[in-house]
């Protein structure tokens, strides 16, 4: 038996706290308990939405340029404290540091950069043709914020899939209630970034909890729901949201295929298949689940792919 196996055998699994409404967050490498927290009460959930509703009256009145300036505060803080943020992501997900930096932190910075250059153009009034029945008038598409965006993020990219939709919703003029995954909630991190950067107060409200908390948040009737996660949970969220006619945007899993034609560079295609299938241990909603290879190059492709994987 190898030393690695022996070391794994000696991992001590700490007991879960006795409270039934206690959520425990562990280091996935050692199974050590990092911290725990209780599910919020109904009053705390309602209070979170009350703060978000009050904040919406301010966000909707701001210009797009003013909202973008607020996000630049977040950008500057994230850049200054990126190593500390990476530490938290690595601790709760078990990722390599480069993965946490590039797939989580860099994506948040990239979306802020995109909107700093393009948001005013994206959200500007658009002149459109006027129907003949309204002859003599002018017609425009005018963009209005929806209200409170409820964002429920997954465990696999806990910073990327929190900050990217949060920033997108805010730039469009909405306030946000955010519930992270109970597996990798990065508890306190978003609040620290908001407070430390001087970002607009209460425009982002974080609520920690599990499935039951998610259901109670939907019962508060947000203006829109964005959920990233499993198909099973997505169906449940859509069913509950339908009772209130809440618009829902779902980013769920799939069986994503890669198609390899006979004229490809086999070495490059095999490398792409390996990266696409194994990036983040395959735990991404767009990971390659199956590969369809032209029969003429099938054997050579499989040989190249196996060699690359054995080299990891």
C-alpha positions as CSV (number, residue, x, y, z in Angstrom):
1,X,0.0,0.0,0.0
2,X,1.4,3.4,-1.0
3,X,2.1,6.2,1.4
4,X,-0.6,8.3,-0.3
5,X,-3.2,5.6,0.4
6,X,-2.0,5.3,4.0
7,X,-2.3,9.0,4.5
8,X,-5.8,9.0,3.0
9,X,-6.8,6.2,5.3
10,X,-5.8,8.3,8.3
11,X,-8.1,11.3,7.5
12,X,-10.2,12.0,10.5
13,X,-13.9,12.8,9.6
14,X,-15.0,15.4,12.2
15,X,-18.6,14.9,13.4
16,X,-21.3,17.2,12.1
17,X,-22.8,19.5,14.7
18,X,-25.9,18.2,16.3
19,X,-28.3,21.0,15.3
20,X,-30.6,19.8,12.5
21,X,-30.5,23.2,10.7
22,X,-26.7,23.4,10.8
23,X,-24.8,23.4,7.5
24,X,-21.3,22.2,7.6
25,X,-18.6,23.3,5.1
26,X,-15.5,21.0,4.8
27,X,-12.1,21.1,3.2
28,X,-12.7,18.5,0.4
29,X,-9.1,17.3,0.6
30,X,-8.9,16.6,4.3
31,X,-12.6,16.6,5.2
32,X,-11.7,18.9,8.1
33,X,-14.6,21.2,9.1
34,X,-13.9,24.7,8.1
35,X,-17.0,26.3,9.6
36,X,-20.7,25.8,10.0
37,X,-23.8,28.1,9.9
38,X,-27.5,27.8,10.5
39,X,-30.3,28.1,8.0
40,X,-31.8,31.6,8.1
41,X,-35.2,32.2,9.7
42,X,-38.2,33.3,7.8
43,X,-37.8,36.7,9.3
44,X,-34.2,36.9,8.1
45,X,-35.2,35.9,4.6
46,X,-37.9,38.5,4.5
47,X,-35.5,41.1,5.8
48,X,-33.1,40.3,3.0
49,X,-35.7,41.0,0.4
50,X,-36.8,44.2,2.2
51,X,-33.2,45.5,1.9
52,X,-33.1,44.5,-1.8
53,X,-36.4,46.2,-2.5
54,X,-35.2,49.4,-0.9
55,X,-31.9,49.2,-2.8
56,X,-33.8,48.7,-6.1
57,X,-35.3,52.1,-5.9
58,X,-31.8,53.5,-6.0
59,X,-30.3,51.2,-8.6
60,X,-33.1,51.8,-11.1
61,X,-32.6,55.5,-10.8
62,X,-28.9,55.4,-11.6
63,X,-27.5,55.9,-15.0
64,X,-25.7,52.9,-16.7
65,X,-22.5,54.8,-16.4
66,X,-22.9,55.3,-12.7
67,X,-23.6,51.6,-12.2
68,X,-20.5,50.7,-14.2
69,X,-18.4,53.0,-12.0
70,X,-19.7,51.0,-9.0
71,X,-18.5,47.8,-10.5
72,X,-15.0,49.3,-11.0
73,X,-14.8,49.5,-7.3
74,X,-15.3,45.7,-7.1
75,X,-12.6,45.2,-9.9
76,X,-10.0,47.2,-8.0
77,X,-10.7,45.4,-4.7
78,X,-10.6,42.0,-6.4
79,X,-7.3,42.8,-8.2
80,X,-5.7,44.0,-4.9
81,X,-6.8,41.0,-2.9
82,X,-6.8,38.3,-5.6
83,X,-4.5,35.9,-3.7
84,X,-6.7,36.0,-0.6
85,X,-9.7,35.3,-2.8
86,X,-7.9,32.4,-4.5
87,X,-7.0,31.0,-1.0
88,X,-10.7,30.8,-0.1
89,X,-11.7,29.2,-3.4
90,X,-9.0,26.6,-3.1
91,X,-9.8,25.8,0.5
92,X,-13.5,25.1,-0.2
93,X,-13.3,23.5,-3.6
94,X,-9.9,21.7,-3.6
95,X,-9.0,23.3,-6.9
96,X,-5.4,24.1,-8.0
97,X,-4.6,27.7,-7.6
98,X,-4.2,28.4,-11.3
99,X,-7.7,27.0,-11.9
100,X,-9.2,29.1,-9.2
101,X,-7.4,32.2,-10.6
102,X,-8.2,31.7,-14.2
103,X,-11.6,30.0,-14.2
104,X,-13.1,31.9,-11.2
105,X,-11.4,35.2,-10.4
106,X,-10.3,36.2,-13.9
107,X,-13.8,35.7,-15.3
108,X,-15.3,38.2,-12.8
109,X,-12.7,40.7,-13.8
110,X,-13.4,40.0,-17.5
111,X,-17.1,40.7,-17.2
112,X,-16.4,44.0,-15.5
113,X,-14.0,45.0,-18.2
114,X,-16.6,44.0,-20.9
115,X,-19.3,46.1,-19.4
116,X,-17.1,49.1,-18.7
117,X,-16.6,49.3,-22.5
118,X,-20.0,48.1,-23.7
119,X,-22.8,48.4,-21.2
120,X,-23.9,51.9,-22.2
121,X,-24.1,50.7,-25.8
122,X,-25.9,47.5,-24.9
123,X,-28.6,49.3,-22.8
124,X,-29.1,52.4,-25.0
125,X,-32.5,53.1,-26.5
126,X,-32.9,51.5,-29.9
127,X,-34.9,53.2,-32.7
128,X,-37.1,50.7,-34.5
129,X,-39.6,50.9,-37.4
130,X,-43.0,52.3,-36.5
131,X,-46.1,50.2,-37.4
132,X,-48.3,51.9,-40.0
133,X,-51.1,52.2,-37.4
134,X,-48.8,54.6,-35.5
135,X,-47.9,56.7,-38.5
136,X,-46.4,60.0,-37.5
137,X,-44.9,58.6,-34.3
138,X,-41.4,57.3,-33.5
139,X,-40.8,53.9,-31.9
140,X,-37.9,52.9,-29.6
141,X,-36.9,50.0,-27.5
142,X,-36.2,51.3,-24.0
143,X,-34.6,49.0,-21.5
144,X,-35.9,49.0,-17.9
145,X,-34.5,47.0,-14.9
146,X,-36.8,44.2,-13.7
147,X,-36.5,44.5,-9.9
148,X,-34.9,41.9,-7.6
149,X,-32.8,39.2,-9.3
150,X,-32.5,36.0,-7.2
151,X,-29.2,34.3,-8.2
152,X,-28.6,30.8,-7.0
153,X,-25.1,29.6,-7.8
154,X,-23.5,26.1,-7.9
155,X,-20.5,24.7,-6.0
156,X,-18.1,24.1,-8.9
157,X,-17.2,27.7,-9.8
158,X,-18.3,29.5,-6.6
159,X,-16.8,32.9,-7.5
160,X,-17.2,33.0,-11.2
161,X,-20.9,31.9,-11.2
162,X,-21.6,34.3,-8.4
163,X,-19.9,37.5,-9.5
164,X,-20.6,37.3,-13.3
165,X,-24.4,37.1,-12.9
166,X,-24.4,39.5,-10.0
167,X,-22.5,42.1,-11.9
168,X,-24.7,41.6,-15.0
169,X,-27.9,42.0,-13.1
170,X,-26.6,45.1,-11.3
171,X,-25.3,46.9,-14.4
172,X,-28.8,46.4,-15.9
173,X,-30.2,48.2,-12.9
174,X,-31.5,45.4,-10.7
175,X,-30.7,44.7,-7.0
176,X,-29.6,41.2,-6.1
177,X,-30.4,38.5,-3.6
178,X,-27.7,35.9,-3.9
179,X,-27.7,32.4,-2.5
180,X,-24.5,30.4,-3.0
181,X,-24.2,26.7,-2.9
182,X,-24.2,25.3,0.7
183,X,-21.2,23.1,-0.4
184,X,-18.9,26.0,-1.3
185,X,-20.5,29.2,0.0
186,X,-17.3,31.2,0.5
187,X,-19.1,32.6,3.5
188,X,-18.5,36.3,4.1
189,X,-16.3,36.8,1.0
190,X,-18.8,38.6,-1.2
191,X,-19.8,40.8,1.8
192,X,-16.1,41.6,2.5
193,X,-15.5,42.6,-1.2
194,X,-18.6,44.8,-1.2
195,X,-17.8,46.4,2.2
196,X,-14.0,46.8,1.5
197,X,-14.5,48.2,-2.0
198,X,-17.1,50.8,-1.0
199,X,-19.6,49.3,-3.4
200,X,-23.2,50.4,-3.1
201,X,-24.8,49.3,0.2
202,X,-27.5,46.6,0.0
203,X,-27.5,46.3,-3.8
204,X,-26.1,42.8,-3.2
205,X,-27.7,40.8,-0.3
206,X,-26.3,37.4,0.4
207,X,-28.4,34.7,2.0
208,X,-26.8,31.4,3.1
209,X,-28.6,28.1,3.2
210,X,-29.7,24.9,1.5
211,X,-32.6,23.7,-0.6
212,X,-35.3,24.8,1.9
213,X,-33.8,28.3,2.0
214,X,-33.9,28.5,-1.8
215,X,-37.6,27.6,-1.8
216,X,-38.3,30.3,0.8
217,X,-36.4,32.9,-1.3
218,X,-38.6,32.0,-4.3
219,X,-41.7,32.4,-2.2
220,X,-40.6,36.1,-1.7
221,X,-41.4,36.5,-5.4
222,X,-38.2,38.0,-6.9
223,X,-38.6,39.6,-10.3
224,X,-36.3,37.0,-12.0
225,X,-34.5,33.9,-11.0
226,X,-31.1,32.7,-12.4
227,X,-30.1,29.2,-11.3
228,X,-27.0,27.3,-12.3
229,X,-26.9,23.6,-11.2
230,X,-28.4,20.2,-11.7
231,X,-31.3,19.4,-14.0
232,X,-33.3,17.9,-11.1
233,X,-33.0,21.1,-9.0
234,X,-33.7,23.2,-12.1
235,X,-37.0,21.5,-12.7
236,X,-38.0,22.0,-9.1
237,X,-37.2,25.7,-9.2
238,X,-39.1,26.2,-12.5
239,X,-42.1,24.4,-11.1
240,X,-42.2,26.6,-8.0
241,X,-41.5,29.8,-9.9
242,X,-44.3,29.0,-12.4
243,X,-46.8,29.4,-9.5
244,X,-45.9,33.1,-9.3
245,X,-45.1,33.6,-13.1
246,X,-41.5,34.5,-12.2
247,X,-39.2,34.5,-15.3
248,X,-36.5,31.8,-14.8
249,X,-33.2,31.4,-16.5
250,X,-31.7,27.9,-16.0
251,X,-28.1,26.9,-16.7
252,X,-28.2,23.1,-16.2
253,X,-26.0,20.1,-17.0
254,X,-26.0,18.2,-20.3
255,X,-24.4,15.4,-22.4
256,X,-22.2,17.7,-24.5
257,X,-20.7,15.9,-27.5
258,X,-17.4,16.7,-29.3
259,X,-17.4,15.9,-33.0
260,X,-14.0,15.0,-34.6
261,X,-13.8,15.0,-38.4
262,X,-11.3,13.1,-40.4
263,X,-9.2,16.2,-41.5
264,X,-8.3,17.4,-38.0
265,X,-4.9,17.7,-36.4
266,X,-5.3,14.5,-34.3
267,X,-2.8,15.6,-31.6
268,X,-4.6,19.0,-31.1
269,X,-8.0,17.4,-31.1
270,X,-7.0,14.8,-28.5
271,X,-5.6,17.6,-26.3
272,X,-8.9,19.5,-26.7
273,X,-10.9,16.4,-25.8
274,X,-8.8,15.8,-22.7
275,X,-9.1,19.4,-21.5
276,X,-12.8,19.6,-22.3
277,X,-13.6,16.4,-20.5
278,X,-11.3,16.7,-17.5
279,X,-11.1,20.4,-16.7
280,X,-12.2,20.9,-13.1
281,X,-12.4,17.1,-12.9
282,X,-15.1,17.2,-15.5
283,X,-17.4,19.1,-13.1
284,X,-18.6,21.8,-15.5
285,X,-21.9,22.2,-17.3
286,X,-20.1,22.2,-20.6
287,X,-17.7,19.4,-20.1
288,X,-17.3,16.9,-23.0
289,X,-19.3,13.8,-22.1
290,X,-18.9,11.9,-25.3
291,X,-16.7,12.1,-28.4
292,X,-18.0,11.2,-31.9
293,X,-14.9,10.4,-34.1
294,X,-14.7,9.7,-37.8
295,X,-14.1,6.0,-38.4
296,X,-11.0,6.7,-40.5
297,X,-9.1,8.3,-37.7
298,X,-10.8,6.6,-34.7
299,X,-7.9,4.3,-33.7
300,X,-5.3,7.0,-34.0
301,X,-7.4,9.5,-32.1
302,X,-8.1,7.1,-29.2
303,X,-4.4,6.2,-29.0
304,X,-3.4,9.9,-28.8
305,X,-6.0,10.6,-26.2
306,X,-5.1,7.7,-24.0
307,X,-1.4,8.7,-24.2
308,X,-2.2,12.2,-23.1
309,X,-4.4,11.2,-20.2
310,X,-1.8,8.7,-19.0
311,X,0.7,11.5,-19.0
312,X,-1.4,13.7,-16.6
